[in-house]
Amino acid sequence: MGNEDINLAPNATGADRIDTGSDEAVGTWAKRLDVSPDQIREAVAKVGDRSSDVELHLKGSRSTTTDDRVEAAE
């Protein structure tokens, strides 16, 4: 099976990837995820360049949801 036979998901090399070769992209993701550019680069080195994997790595395995916050406030 050649590469032309592989179906790629939308944005497989686009908006959901973090380009650590671009200081501008790293800075944008750092602001978006509220971390430093160095933390972005370290996370990409550990888990790859998919933004969802990087966010999960940086923020932990579980983030709070609105339901969690409402339950905690009760």
PyMOL commands that set and color helices and strands:
alter all, ss='L'
color gray80, all
select helices_A, chain A and resi 3-5+23-33+37-47+51-59+66-73
alter helices_A, ss='H'
color red, helices_A
deselect
rebuild
show_as cartoon
